[in-house]
Amino acid sequence: MAADLDDIRSRLEAIAEELADMAMEALRDAIEAGEQRRPAEERRLTQARRSVERAASLLQAEDDVGG
């Protein structure tokens, strides 16, 4: 079961990275369009990335966190 959790954690980390890339792209697009505020899409993507990162950290093996 630990190997399954490690696999899921790895996939979540990859998803978090994809979300971060998408958020950066949204920011770049907004800057290029001359927007003065963070776009709602970027805020949503960043919130999703943080949630996915929290989920991945919850699946981290106890040995990795000193438990």
N, C-alpha and C positions, 0 to 999 in steps of 0.2 A: 504494500500500500504506500509506503514511503516513496518508492520510485514513481508511482502514479502521481502523487502530490508534487514531487519535484518536476515532473513533466508539465503538469498544469501550471505550476509556478513559473516555469520557463516560458510557457506560451503567454501567460499574463504579462510577464516582463517585456516580451516582444510586442504585444499589443500596446502596452504603455509607451513604448518607443515609437510605434507607428502614430499613436495619438499625439505625441509630442511633435513629431514631424509635421503632422497635419495642422497643428496649432501654429507652428512657426510659419507655415505656408499661408495660413489665414492672416497672420500678422503682416507678412510681406505684401500680400495682396492689398491689405488695408492701407499700408504706407504708400504703396504705388498709386492707390486711388486717392491719396491725399486726405484720408480720414484722420480725424484728430483723437478719436477714442478707440479703445479696444473693441473689436467687433464681437458681437454676441456669440458668433460661431466659435471664435477662439476661446472665449470664457467657458463655453460648454465643453469644448474638447479638453481644456485644461482640467476642468472639474472631473470629467470622465477619466482622464489619465491618473489623477490623484486617487480616485476611487479604485482603479485597477491596481495601482501600486500598493495601496493599503491591503487589498485582497491578496496580492502576491506575498506581501510581508507576513500575513497571517498564516500562510502555508509554508513558511520557512521552517526547516527542520529545527527541532529544539537544540540539537547539537550545535547548530550554526549560531544560535543566540545565547549559548552558555547555559542552557537549561538542563 
